[in-house]
Amino acid sequence: MADQPGALRDWHEIVRTRDVTLLDGLLADDVVFRSPAVFAPQEGKAAATLYLTGAVTVLGPTLRYVHEWHDAGSAVLEFEAELGGRLVHGVDLLRWNDAGQLTSFTVMVRPLRGLEKLIGEMSRALTAAQPG
């Protein structure tokens, strides 16, 4: 872990502790989040925070990273999680700037039934997070 870039260490800390307040320092203002469930990229810190908070809430209890590849400015994180008895397998693609803030976060998930379950759970989490 010592050889991990700072942004990657910070992301792992968020996942490990499920402390989403740490996202504020990790995400660049112009970060772009790409979801496997939403066609349009979600632009900006507020949108990315909403989606990543939902993901940590929904996947966090069983999320485990099983493989990782990184260089100085990007990483591919292969993960597994269980949702309602369904195995979800996916990858997170992360890119960060020279300041160590994430500028891009893309999620890909399989199989289809796992993705469908994730979409339903994320929809509930995002609805619950909306004010009023």
C-alpha positions in Angstrom: 0.0 0.0 0.0 2.9 2.4 0.6 3.6 2.5 -3.1 0.0 3.5 -3.9 -0.5 7.0 -5.2 -2.2 9.3 -2.6 -5.5 9.5 -4.4 -5.7 5.7 -4.5 -4.9 5.4 -0.8 -7.5 8.0 0.0 -10.2 6.2 -2.0 -9.3 2.9 -0.2 -9.6 4.7 3.1 -13.1 6.0 2.2 -14.2 2.5 1.3 -12.6 0.9 4.4 -14.1 3.4 6.8 -17.2 4.3 4.8 -16.5 7.9 5.8 -17.9 9.7 2.8 -17.1 13.1 4.3 -13.5 12.4 3.0 -14.8 12.7 -0.6 -14.8 16.5 -0.3 -11.0 16.6 -0.3 -10.5 13.7 -2.8 -12.8 14.9 -5.6 -11.7 17.7 -8.0 -14.4 20.4 -8.5 -14.7 19.3 -12.2 -14.7 15.5 -11.5 -16.8 13.4 -13.9 -18.6 10.3 -12.7 -19.7 7.7 -15.1 -22.3 5.2 -13.9 -23.2 1.8 -15.5 -26.8 2.7 -14.9 -26.9 6.3 -16.3 -26.2 7.2 -19.9 -25.0 10.8 -19.3 -21.8 11.4 -17.4 -22.4 13.2 -14.0 -20.3 16.3 -13.9 -19.0 18.1 -10.9 -18.2 17.4 -7.3 -21.8 17.5 -6.0 -23.0 14.9 -8.5 -20.0 12.6 -8.0 -20.4 12.9 -4.2 -24.0 11.9 -4.4 -23.3 8.8 -6.6 -20.2 7.7 -4.7 -22.0 8.2 -1.3 -24.8 5.9 -2.7 -22.3 3.4 -3.9 -20.5 3.3 -0.5 -23.8 2.9 1.2 -25.1 0.1 -1.1 -21.9 -1.8 -1.9 -19.8 -0.8 1.2 -20.8 -3.7 3.5 -19.6 -6.4 1.1 -17.3 -4.5 -1.3 -13.9 -6.0 -1.7 -11.2 -5.1 -4.2 -9.7 -8.3 -5.6 -7.1 -6.8 -8.0 -5.6 -3.4 -8.6 -3.4 -1.9 -11.3 -2.1 1.7 -11.2 0.4 4.2 -12.6 1.1 7.7 -11.5 -2.2 9.2 -12.7 -4.8 6.4 -13.0 -5.9 3.1 -11.6 -8.1 0.1 -12.4 -9.7 -1.6 -9.4 -11.5 -4.9 -9.8 -14.1 -5.5 -7.2 -16.8 -7.9 -6.0 -19.8 -7.4 -3.8 -22.9 -9.2 -2.8 -26.3 -7.5 -3.2 -29.3 -9.5 -2.0 -27.7 -12.8 -2.7 -26.5 -11.7 -6.1 -22.8 -11.4 -6.9 -21.7 -8.2 -8.5 -18.4 -8.1 -10.3 -17.0 -4.9 -11.7 -14.2 -2.4 -12.2 -13.6 1.1 -11.1 -11.5 3.3 -13.4 -10.0 6.2 -11.6 -8.0 9.2 -12.9 -6.5 12.0 -10.8 -4.7 15.3 -11.3 -1.3 16.5 -10.0 -3.0 17.7 -6.8 -4.1 14.1 -6.1 -7.8 14.8 -6.6 -10.0 12.5 -8.6 -11.0 13.9 -12.0 -12.7 10.9 -13.4 -14.4 7.9 -11.8 -16.0 5.3 -14.1 -17.8 2.2 -12.9 -18.5 -1.0 -15.0 -20.6 -3.8 -13.5 -21.6 -7.4 -14.5 -23.5 -9.6 -14.8 -26.8 -8.1 -16.0 -28.8 -9.4 -13.0 -26.2 -8.0 -10.6 -26.4 -4.7 -12.4 -30.2 -4.6 -12.3 -30.0 -5.3 -8.5 -27.4 -2.5 -8.2 -29.6 -0.1 -10.2 -32.6 -0.7 -7.9 -30.5 -0.3 -4.7 -28.8 2.8 -6.0 -32.1 4.3 -7.0 -33.4 3.9 -3.5 -30.2 5.3 -2.0 -30.2 8.3 -4.3 -33.9 9.0 -3.7 -33.3 8.8 0.1 -30.4 11.3 -0.2 -32.5 13.9 -2.0 -33.7 16.7 0.2 -37.4 17.1 0.9 
